[in-house]
Amino acid sequence: MRNESQVQTAIEGLIRRFRPGIPRIRVRFTENGTTMVSKSEAGQEASLRLHRIFLEAPADLLAETVRAFFAPSDRRSYRQARARIKDYVAHKRGDILRPVPRKRVLPPRGRFFDLGEVLGRILGEFFPASAPVEIGWSHQIQRRLMGKWIENPAPLPNVVLINRLLDSPEVPEYYLDFLVFHELLHETFGVARCGGRWVHHSSEFRERERLFPHYSRAVEWERDNVDRLYRRYRMSRKRRS
């Protein structure tokens, strides 16, 4: 890894080349695994924050990154620059991953469903050769995202997180089965870069997903019931406050 101060100086020089009128410039390297590059300007100061993987980035990529954030360009050039940044991030994915914080994952045994039993059933029927996976309820209740597959750095097992909103007697078992099946498909297909964009659900992924025995019923139940469950949850919170 190159010397951090040297890379900071090089990036500051690039920013001044594209925006010579900025009096003060700050370049910081972070461990933020969500936002790889971000820019802010306030008063007389401009800041560029980059993940530490950019300490090893090629010089031309650093120049293209600074140009994308600080120099006026046509939309096509900007999209091309962002695509190249994302390709580099994908290449360095193994250096970015951090273990899932334990506080984000509640135990699999809930009030009405045991996700451990659901996971075992789906693994045994559809993914008998799968690597070990952890599962748990989400700490927060969300309106839209019912499940999430989270990649852990090796050798830790990946995590399937299920929205705690669904720990309800109104939720049919086949829907939870489908949701866990969907998230486990990510173990098979992962996340890839294709045509300059992230692909989480490829055509092959969708084909396999539709093979789930209760696919149509599960999709229909989600469409017709999730919003109602969330509204009821919000109303119950208001009554308690």
C-alpha positions, 0 to 999 in steps of 0.5 A: 500500500502506498504512503497515505500522505503521498496519495493525499498530496497527489489527489489535492494536486488533481483537485486544484488542477480541475478546480483551481479556485478552491482555497482549502482542500481536505482529502481523507481515507476512511473504512466506510464500507457503504460509501466508497467516494463522497465529496462535500463543499462548504464555504471555502473548503472542499472535502473528498472522502475515499475508502482506503482501497483507493490508496492502491488505485492506479494514478489514472483512476484517481485522476478520473475519480477527481474529474468525475467529482470536481470537473464539469463533464457531459453526462456520458463521461460522468457515467463512464467514470462512475462505472470504472470506479465501481468496477475497481470497488468490485475488484477490491471487494474482498478488502472492503467487507467487514463482519456483520455487527452482532447487534444487527442480528437478533436470534432466529427464534422469534415469538411465532417463528423459528428461522433456524427451522425455516433455514434448515428446511430450505437448505435440506430441500433446495441447497444441500451442498450450501456453505454454512449460513447464519440467519436471524431477525432484523433489529429494526422493522422496515416497511419495504425490505423483507429480507437481506443477504449480507456477505461476510469476509471469509472465513465467516459465514454469510448472514440472512436477515429477515425483517422482524415485521414478519414474526407474526401469526398472520404470515403464512409459512410458505411466504417465509420459506420463499423469502429464505429461499430467495436470500439463499439464491444469493449464495449461489449467484452472488453479486456481480458487475455487468455492463457497468452496473451491479447485478443482484438479480440476474436472469438466471437468478430469476429463473431459479426463483420462479422454480420455488413451488409456492412462488406465485402465492408468495409474491401475491401474498407479499403484494397484498399484505406487507403494507397492511402489516406495516400500517398495523405495526405503526398504529400499535406503536402510536397507541403505546407512546 
